[in-house]
């Protein structure tokens, strides 16, 4: 089923407005904000560890491939 652009835009705007009202109605406490920041920092660190692990794995594979081709 295809929707017309204005209908989709109106529905999207209504959902966005509800989400915005829900967030404005309840602001996080300082403790929750600190927890959110800590979780964000932890996720960034985890992504860094994953990236480093993948880089080491790729380097080892290139090394094995180079040795095998020699």
Residue pairs with C-beta under 8 A, 6 or more apart in sequence:
28 36
